[in-house]
Amino acid sequence: MAESRQVFQDAPGQQVQAMQQGEDPALAPFLQMLDDHVSAHPERLQPMTTDLAAHLEDLVGAVDVDLNAPLETDGEEDEDRASL
C-alpha cells in the first residue's frame, strides 16, 4: 500500500497545518448538504436515462481526463492560454 503523504492547507489568519492525504475538510459538510437536500426534496431526484447519458457523453465525451495527473497551480492556466 502506498505511503500517505502530508498535504498542507492554508486558512486565512491561521498557521499552515499538516493534513493527511485524503482528508478534505470540505467533503463532509458538502456530503451533509447533499443528504439534507435529497431528504428534503426527494421528488427532485431523476433517474439516469439512456438519453441523459448520451447527452452527457455528447457534452464531455471528447474530453480526455487523467484523474492521476497533478493539478495545475495558479498562473499555469493563464500561461497556457497566452501561448495559444
C-alpha positions as CSV (number, residue, x, y, z in Angstrom):
1,M,0.0,0.0,0.0
2,A,1.3,3.5,-0.9
3,E,2.6,5.6,2.0
4,S,0.4,8.5,2.9
5,R,2.0,11.9,2.4
6,Q,1.4,15.2,4.1
7,V,-0.6,17.9,2.3
8,F,-0.6,21.4,3.6
9,Q,-3.7,23.6,3.8
10,D,-3.6,27.3,4.5
11,A,-6.5,29.1,6.2
12,P,-6.6,32.9,6.3
13,G,-5.2,34.2,9.5
14,Q,-4.1,30.7,10.7
15,Q,-0.8,28.8,10.6
16,V,-0.4,26.2,7.9
17,Q,-1.3,22.9,9.4
18,A,-0.4,19.4,8.1
19,M,-3.3,17.3,6.7
20,Q,-3.2,13.6,5.8
21,Q,-3.8,12.9,2.1
22,G,-7.4,12.0,1.6
23,E,-8.7,14.2,4.3
24,D,-10.8,17.1,2.9
25,P,-12.4,19.4,5.4
26,A,-15.0,20.5,2.8
27,L,-16.1,17.0,1.9
28,A,-18.2,16.1,5.0
29,P,-20.1,19.4,5.0
30,F,-20.7,19.1,1.3
31,L,-22.0,15.5,1.6
32,Q,-24.2,16.6,4.5
33,M,-25.7,19.4,2.4
34,L,-26.4,16.9,-0.4
35,D,-28.0,14.5,2.1
36,D,-30.1,17.3,3.6
37,H,-31.2,18.4,0.1
38,V,-32.2,15.0,-1.1
39,S,-34.0,14.2,2.2
40,A,-35.9,17.5,1.9
41,H,-36.7,17.2,-1.8
42,P,-36.8,13.5,-2.9
43,E,-39.3,14.5,-5.6
44,R,-36.4,16.3,-7.4
45,L,-34.4,13.1,-8.0
46,Q,-34.4,12.0,-11.6
47,P,-33.4,8.6,-12.9
48,M,-30.4,8.4,-15.1
49,T,-31.8,7.6,-18.5
50,T,-30.0,6.5,-21.7
51,D,-31.0,9.8,-23.3
52,L,-29.4,11.8,-20.4
53,A,-26.3,9.6,-20.5
54,A,-26.0,10.1,-24.3
55,H,-26.4,13.9,-23.8
56,L,-23.7,14.0,-21.1
57,E,-21.4,11.9,-23.4
58,D,-22.0,14.5,-26.2
59,L,-21.1,17.3,-23.8
60,V,-17.9,15.8,-22.4
61,G,-17.1,12.7,-24.4
62,A,-14.2,14.3,-26.3
63,V,-12.5,15.5,-23.1
64,D,-9.7,13.2,-22.0
65,V,-9.1,13.5,-18.3
66,D,-6.3,11.9,-16.4
67,L,-7.5,11.7,-12.8
68,N,-4.0,10.8,-11.6
69,A,-2.4,13.9,-13.2
70,P,-1.3,16.6,-10.8
71,L,-3.5,19.7,-10.7
72,E,-2.2,22.9,-12.3
73,T,-1.0,25.6,-9.9
74,D,-2.2,29.2,-10.1
75,G,-1.0,31.0,-13.2
76,E,-0.2,28.0,-15.3
77,E,-3.6,28.0,-16.9
78,D,-3.2,31.7,-17.9
79,E,0.2,31.0,-19.4
80,D,-1.2,28.1,-21.4
81,R,-3.9,30.3,-22.8
82,A,-1.4,33.0,-23.7
83,S,0.6,30.6,-25.8
84,L,-2.4,29.6,-27.9
